[in-house]
Amino acid sequence: MRPLAHHEAKLLRKVDFLSWAGDDTREAGIIRRYALRDRAEYMAYNKLAGAVTGLATKLKALPAGNPVRVKATEQLLAKLYAMGVIPTATSLAQVEKLSASAFARRRLPVVLMRLKFAETLREACTLVEHGHIRVGPEVVTDPAFIVTRTFEDFITWVDSSKIKRTVARYNDRLDDYELLGE
């Protein structure tokens, strides 16, 4: 290799390529895949997943017939199943494999995309931020809103949403009273 020129050596003086800390591609992939706003949001989900898996490990360390272990395991599995983070509430083995993406999958824009309210995740985030989506009786404007299995059935358009009106007109379900507002 040729010796570096003065300006090249000066540029590379502050950079050590041998001890380069590589970017976490898994982290960047999850942030991009689920349209998380920033790294802090991913870190919060990752910390939560770590705490839950740590709790599962501690529960597995207890004796099998211990009533505290049985009760705590049932409560943990029921809670995670109700949140929609695990597919079935059968064993702690599922909880030990829990990751940050399991929590990111329960965000409102991801659920909207799965329910075909939007075609892309970016579009779903925009719908939520602009106040077009309601979960139960309240309008949600935060894309980081976690949707549980129970609330998944109560996701609808806001009554005053123009998108709701357009969908109703397309499906020939627009009420005559609503036509007067046009």
Backbone bond lengths (Angstrom), bond angles and torsions (degrees), N, CA, C in turn:
res aa  C-N    CA-C-N  psi(-1)  N-CA   C-N-CA  omega(-1)  CA-C   N-CA-C  phi
1 M - - - 1.450 - - 1.525 108.68 -
2 R 1.294 116.10 142.41 1.455 120.20 -178.81 1.520 110.17 -74.14
3 P 1.298 118.20 153.35 1.480 119.82 176.21 1.526 109.88 -68.85
4 L 1.320 115.62 145.77 1.468 120.49 -178.06 1.519 110.78 -72.45
5 A 1.319 115.23 143.52 1.458 120.61 174.64 1.525 108.66 -71.58
6 H 1.323 115.46 164.80 1.466 120.40 -176.28 1.532 112.00 -56.62
7 H 1.338 117.91 -47.24 1.462 120.87 -178.07 1.527 111.67 -67.81
8 E 1.345 117.57 -32.38 1.466 120.70 177.04 1.524 111.09 -68.62
9 A 1.319 116.02 -43.72 1.465 120.05 178.70 1.512 110.90 -64.43
10 K 1.323 116.41 -37.03 1.458 120.38 -179.92 1.532 110.55 -66.55
11 L 1.336 117.21 -39.78 1.460 120.85 178.57 1.520 111.93 -67.03
12 L 1.326 116.28 -37.53 1.462 120.72 -175.74 1.523 113.33 -89.10
13 R 1.289 118.34 1.05 1.451 121.13 -177.91 1.530 112.22 -63.22
14 K 1.321 116.55 -36.60 1.467 120.95 -176.26 1.523 113.55 -87.52
15 V 1.311 117.80 -6.76 1.457 121.35 -175.83 1.524 109.86 -112.46
16 D 1.314 116.00 128.99 1.463 120.83 176.65 1.524 107.79 -112.08
17 F 1.336 116.55 106.13 1.457 120.92 -176.63 1.526 112.85 -75.18
18 L 1.312 117.48 -17.33 1.457 119.83 -179.31 1.517 111.99 -76.54
19 S 1.300 117.59 -34.08 1.465 120.28 179.67 1.533 110.80 -111.31
20 W 1.291 116.12 37.59 1.456 122.48 -178.10 1.524 110.14 -69.25
21 A 1.304 116.61 126.47 1.465 120.63 176.14 1.521 107.43 -85.36
22 G 1.307 116.89 109.05 1.461 121.06 -177.01 1.516 112.38 -70.62
23 D 1.298 116.01 153.09 1.462 120.93 177.05 1.514 109.28 -68.40
24 D 1.306 115.66 147.64 1.450 120.34 177.25 1.529 107.81 -83.23
25 T 1.326 116.51 100.06 1.463 120.40 -175.34 1.526 111.55 -68.12
26 R 1.334 116.96 -30.32 1.461 119.97 178.38 1.529 109.99 -64.88
27 E 1.317 114.95 -43.94 1.461 120.54 179.07 1.526 110.65 -62.25
28 A 1.309 116.95 -46.65 1.463 121.01 179.76 1.527 111.03 -63.99
29 G 1.326 117.01 -36.64 1.462 120.70 178.47 1.512 112.15 -65.07
30 I 1.327 117.32 -41.53 1.470 120.64 178.89 1.519 110.53 -67.84
31 I 1.325 116.95 -41.37 1.473 120.30 178.77 1.525 110.36 -60.94
32 R 1.320 116.62 -41.71 1.468 120.42 -179.69 1.526 111.72 -73.78
33 R 1.342 117.46 -42.51 1.471 121.56 -176.22 1.519 112.33 -63.66
34 Y 1.327 117.34 -39.31 1.461 120.54 -176.55 1.522 113.00 -104.40
35 A 1.323 117.64 11.03 1.467 124.30 176.66 1.528 111.69 51.87
36 L 1.327 115.80 48.12 1.458 120.02 176.07 1.524 107.94 -72.46
37 R 1.323 116.31 146.87 1.459 119.49 -175.45 1.521 112.73 -69.27
38 D 1.326 117.02 -40.22 1.455 119.32 -178.29 1.530 110.33 -154.63
39 R 1.311 114.47 178.10 1.461 121.00 -177.94 1.524 111.18 -67.33
40 A 1.317 117.60 -29.79 1.469 121.27 -179.05 1.524 111.26 -63.66
41 E 1.312 116.72 -35.15 1.462 120.64 177.84 1.530 110.41 -65.74
42 Y 1.334 115.70 -43.23 1.460 119.97 176.37 1.525 110.32 -62.69
43 M 1.323 116.79 -43.04 1.463 120.36 -178.56 1.536 110.56 -63.29
44 A 1.321 118.11 -36.06 1.464 120.84 177.95 1.528 110.65 -64.58
45 Y 1.335 116.91 -44.21 1.463 120.39 177.74 1.532 110.99 -64.94
46 N 1.325 115.93 -39.31 1.454 120.70 -179.92 1.532 110.87 -66.47
47 K 1.324 116.16 -40.83 1.468 120.69 178.05 1.528 110.57 -64.88
48 L 1.310 116.42 -40.85 1.464 121.34 178.30 1.527 110.95 -64.41
49 A 1.326 117.04 -43.47 1.463 120.82 177.85 1.528 110.56 -63.95
50 G 1.317 117.11 -38.93 1.459 120.83 177.77 1.521 112.31 -64.80
51 A 1.331 116.06 -40.37 1.467 119.66 178.77 1.531 111.13 -65.54
52 V 1.312 116.78 -40.63 1.469 120.46 -179.48 1.531 110.66 -68.55
53 T 1.329 117.14 -43.02 1.466 118.96 178.56 1.526 111.20 -67.47
54 G 1.334 117.22 -34.18 1.464 120.65 175.75 1.519 111.28 -63.94
55 L 1.324 116.15 -41.14 1.461 120.60 177.25 1.524 110.82 -63.77
56 A 1.329 116.27 -40.54 1.468 120.00 178.53 1.527 110.94 -64.32
57 T 1.320 117.52 -38.42 1.458 121.14 178.34 1.524 110.90 -64.82
58 K 1.331 116.26 -41.53 1.472 120.09 178.48 1.526 111.15 -66.83
59 L 1.326 116.64 -36.20 1.463 119.37 177.63 1.529 111.24 -67.68
60 K 1.329 116.41 -36.83 1.466 119.28 178.97 1.523 111.84 -68.15
61 A 1.332 116.88 -24.79 1.465 120.73 -179.38 1.529 111.52 -73.66
62 L 1.331 117.53 -21.57 1.465 120.69 178.66 1.534 109.90 -72.09
63 P 1.332 117.78 155.65 1.473 119.85 176.88 1.533 111.46 -60.45
64 A 1.323 116.40 148.86 1.466 122.08 -173.39 1.521 113.23 -62.09
65 G 1.314 118.99 -36.01 1.457 121.20 -177.02 1.516 114.14 -89.19
66 N 1.306 117.77 2.81 1.459 122.10 -177.92 1.532 110.11 -64.52
67 P 1.360 118.43 125.22 1.471 119.71 -178.39 1.531 113.17 -64.79
68 V 1.321 117.36 -30.21 1.470 120.11 177.37 1.528 109.91 -65.93
69 R 1.339 116.13 -42.47 1.467 120.10 179.29 1.522 110.39 -63.49
70 V 1.315 117.42 -44.56 1.460 121.34 -177.77 1.530 110.67 -62.58
71 K 1.322 116.11 -47.02 1.466 120.22 -177.35 1.533 111.17 -67.76
72 A 1.342 116.97 -45.01 1.467 120.61 -179.42 1.529 111.16 -65.46
73 T 1.330 116.88 -37.49 1.463 120.53 178.09 1.521 110.87 -64.82
74 E 1.322 116.68 -44.38 1.468 120.06 178.35 1.526 111.02 -61.45
75 Q 1.329 117.28 -43.01 1.460 120.95 -179.85 1.527 111.46 -65.18
76 L 1.333 116.13 -43.84 1.466 120.02 -179.67 1.524 111.21 -63.94
77 L 1.317 116.80 -46.57 1.468 120.46 179.80 1.522 111.59 -64.29
78 A 1.333 117.12 -40.30 1.468 120.30 179.19 1.528 110.91 -64.27
79 K 1.328 116.23 -42.43 1.465 120.38 -179.12 1.532 111.25 -65.99
80 L 1.327 116.77 -45.75 1.467 119.76 -179.81 1.523 111.94 -67.46
81 Y 1.333 117.25 -34.96 1.463 120.14 176.74 1.527 110.64 -68.02
82 A 1.337 116.69 -42.18 1.467 120.24 178.83 1.530 111.10 -63.39
83 M 1.327 116.47 -34.13 1.465 119.81 176.88 1.528 111.63 -71.90
84 G 1.333 116.15 -22.91 1.456 119.77 -178.54 1.516 112.96 90.62
85 V 1.317 117.16 13.70 1.455 121.18 -177.20 1.524 111.37 -80.09
86 I 1.341 117.06 -33.84 1.468 121.04 176.97 1.532 108.39 -115.98
87 P 1.342 118.35 148.27 1.468 120.33 -175.98 1.529 114.27 -72.95
88 T 1.337 117.97 -36.00 1.461 121.25 178.98 1.520 109.25 -139.37
89 A 1.323 115.90 151.99 1.465 120.82 -179.41 1.524 109.40 -98.44
90 T 1.340 116.56 64.15 1.461 119.16 -175.97 1.519 113.65 -106.98
91 S 1.335 118.40 -45.47 1.462 118.43 -175.48 1.524 111.32 -147.41
92 L 1.341 114.18 163.66 1.456 120.65 178.78 1.525 112.76 -73.75
93 A 1.316 117.93 -11.30 1.469 120.72 -179.94 1.531 110.90 -61.76
94 Q 1.327 117.27 -34.71 1.470 120.87 178.15 1.520 110.82 -67.23
95 V 1.334 115.62 -36.43 1.464 120.57 -176.15 1.523 110.48 -70.58
96 E 1.327 117.43 -32.58 1.465 120.42 179.93 1.521 112.21 -67.87
97 K 1.336 118.10 -22.88 1.458 122.20 179.43 1.532 112.39 -95.74
98 L 1.309 117.65 9.77 1.462 122.80 -176.73 1.530 110.79 -65.31
99 S 1.326 116.81 139.04 1.466 120.45 179.70 1.530 109.64 -131.26
100 A 1.315 114.84 175.46 1.463 120.62 179.92 1.525 111.13 -65.35
101 S 1.317 117.43 -30.88 1.466 119.83 -178.83 1.524 111.84 -68.83
102 A 1.338 118.42 -23.43 1.466 120.37 176.25 1.522 110.56 -65.00
103 F 1.329 116.94 -37.10 1.466 120.38 176.97 1.526 110.66 -76.84
104 A 1.337 116.90 -35.76 1.466 120.13 179.32 1.526 111.59 -66.38
105 R 1.343 117.55 -28.15 1.464 121.07 177.89 1.516 112.64 -68.31
106 R 1.310 118.35 -17.61 1.460 121.96 -178.62 1.526 112.11 -94.65
107 R 1.326 118.03 5.48 1.459 120.74 177.11 1.529 109.19 -69.64
108 L 1.321 115.99 150.78 1.463 121.37 -175.55 1.531 113.71 -57.14
109 P 1.338 121.29 -45.53 1.474 118.94 179.88 1.529 113.38 -62.25
110 V 1.326 117.48 -35.52 1.467 120.39 179.50 1.531 109.92 -67.89
111 V 1.334 116.57 -41.03 1.464 120.77 178.37 1.535 109.95 -66.80
112 L 1.331 116.81 -39.25 1.475 120.46 177.28 1.520 110.86 -60.47
113 M 1.310 116.67 -40.75 1.453 119.75 179.23 1.526 110.71 -66.54
114 R 1.327 116.60 -39.61 1.467 120.40 179.53 1.524 111.07 -67.49
115 L 1.344 117.01 -32.84 1.460 121.39 179.19 1.535 112.51 -86.20
116 K 1.325 117.58 5.52 1.466 124.60 176.89 1.528 113.59 66.36
117 F 1.344 117.18 30.70 1.454 120.03 171.94 1.527 109.76 -78.71
118 A 1.336 116.58 -26.52 1.456 121.80 -179.30 1.529 108.49 -142.61
119 E 1.335 115.48 154.60 1.458 119.80 -179.40 1.524 112.08 -84.49
120 T 1.324 116.59 -36.36 1.461 120.45 -178.28 1.521 110.03 -122.01
121 L 1.308 114.53 161.22 1.456 120.27 179.56 1.526 111.34 -68.93
122 R 1.313 116.60 -36.75 1.461 121.17 178.67 1.534 109.98 -63.20
123 E 1.317 116.29 -42.01 1.465 121.03 177.90 1.526 110.89 -64.88
124 A 1.325 117.15 -40.00 1.462 121.08 178.25 1.522 111.10 -64.20
125 C 1.328 117.27 -40.12 1.473 120.85 176.83 1.523 110.64 -62.18
126 T 1.314 116.34 -41.10 1.468 120.51 179.01 1.518 111.16 -64.50
127 L 1.340 117.41 -42.30 1.465 120.66 178.41 1.523 111.29 -60.09
128 V 1.318 116.00 -41.74 1.467 120.16 -179.37 1.520 110.22 -68.34
129 E 1.325 117.53 -46.81 1.464 121.15 -177.74 1.524 112.09 -63.20
130 H 1.322 117.91 -31.80 1.465 121.25 -178.91 1.524 113.17 -86.34
131 G 1.329 116.71 -0.66 1.452 119.91 173.95 1.518 115.16 81.91
132 H 1.319 118.85 29.69 1.465 121.81 179.51 1.525 113.04 -89.47
133 I 1.343 117.36 -10.74 1.463 121.33 -172.96 1.521 110.10 -114.39
134 R 1.310 114.26 141.09 1.453 121.23 177.98 1.527 107.65 -127.21
135 V 1.333 115.55 137.75 1.460 121.78 175.28 1.514 106.36 -115.63
136 G 1.328 114.98 109.84 1.460 118.97 -173.40 1.522 108.24 69.67
137 P 1.325 118.44 -135.18 1.456 119.98 -178.56 1.531 114.66 -86.76
138 E 1.329 118.79 -11.92 1.463 119.35 -173.73 1.525 113.07 -108.79
139 V 1.322 115.30 145.36 1.450 122.83 178.71 1.532 107.81 -79.85
140 V 1.330 116.18 133.33 1.462 121.09 -179.33 1.522 108.42 -109.79
141 T 1.335 116.54 128.06 1.462 120.90 178.29 1.525 112.08 -117.64
142 D 1.322 117.55 4.60 1.457 121.65 -179.99 1.530 109.55 -104.34
143 P 1.343 118.68 116.49 1.461 120.14 -179.92 1.527 113.74 -65.50
144 A 1.317 118.28 -15.80 1.466 121.00 -179.46 1.523 112.02 -85.42
145 F 1.322 118.14 6.33 1.458 122.37 179.85 1.520 109.08 -63.11
146 I 1.335 116.59 126.55 1.467 121.91 -179.77 1.527 108.79 -89.47
147 V 1.324 116.68 125.99 1.457 122.43 -178.18 1.529 108.81 -100.51
148 T 1.327 116.02 122.62 1.460 120.40 177.05 1.528 109.52 -82.44
149 R 1.323 115.91 171.09 1.470 119.82 179.12 1.527 111.20 -61.25
150 T 1.321 117.00 -37.02 1.467 120.59 -178.27 1.520 111.17 -67.10
151 F 1.335 116.94 -44.58 1.461 120.40 -176.89 1.519 113.06 -76.84
152 E 1.315 117.57 -11.55 1.458 120.54 -179.74 1.533 111.33 -60.99
153 D 1.327 116.81 -30.83 1.459 120.96 179.98 1.527 112.83 -78.33
154 F 1.322 117.84 -13.13 1.461 121.41 -175.72 1.523 113.13 -106.10
155 I 1.316 117.75 19.07 1.468 121.52 177.27 1.526 108.07 -84.97
156 T 1.316 116.32 122.14 1.470 121.33 179.79 1.520 109.82 -143.36
157 W 1.325 114.50 175.44 1.459 120.38 173.87 1.524 109.04 -78.47
158 V 1.301 117.06 152.26 1.458 122.10 172.36 1.525 107.27 -69.36
159 D 1.334 117.36 143.63 1.466 121.14 -175.95 1.525 112.66 -58.19
160 S 1.323 117.27 -36.25 1.465 120.42 -176.68 1.529 112.87 -88.61
161 S 1.321 118.13 7.87 1.464 121.70 -176.51 1.527 111.39 -73.65
162 K 1.323 115.63 132.54 1.461 120.01 177.12 1.522 110.87 -69.71
163 I 1.311 116.68 -24.77 1.463 120.10 178.31 1.527 109.34 -68.89
164 K 1.322 116.47 -39.67 1.461 120.28 177.69 1.528 109.88 -61.97
165 R 1.316 116.19 -41.74 1.461 120.54 179.15 1.531 111.07 -64.46
166 T 1.324 116.90 -41.52 1.460 121.15 179.42 1.526 110.83 -64.55
167 V 1.322 117.37 -42.59 1.465 121.17 178.68 1.524 110.00 -64.76
168 A 1.333 117.13 -42.28 1.465 120.33 179.31 1.534 111.03 -65.05
169 R 1.333 117.63 -39.20 1.457 120.61 178.49 1.529 109.97 -65.68
170 Y 1.320 117.20 -40.54 1.463 121.55 179.07 1.528 110.87 -63.29
171 N 1.321 117.61 -38.63 1.467 122.07 -179.06 1.528 112.80 -87.94
172 D 1.327 118.19 6.85 1.466 124.62 -177.57 1.524 111.88 55.66
173 R 1.311 116.63 42.38 1.457 122.04 178.37 1.520 111.86 -121.40
174 L 1.317 117.18 15.47 1.454 120.94 -179.49 1.519 109.37 -76.02
175 D 1.304 116.14 127.56 1.455 122.75 -177.88 1.540 109.53 -70.63
176 D 1.342 117.51 148.92 1.463 120.97 179.70 1.526 110.64 -62.76
177 Y 1.316 118.36 -34.06 1.446 121.62 179.42 1.529 110.43 -65.19
178 E 1.321 116.50 -36.73 1.453 120.34 179.65 1.537 111.30 -73.00
179 L 1.329 116.55 -24.90 1.463 119.43 177.33 1.521 112.05 -68.23
180 L 1.333 117.80 -25.91 1.460 121.16 179.74 1.530 111.15 -66.15
181 G 1.325 118.31 -26.22 1.453 121.67 -177.83 1.519 113.89 -76.61
182 E 1.309 118.37 -6.07 1.461 120.48 -177.72 1.503 112.61 -83.36
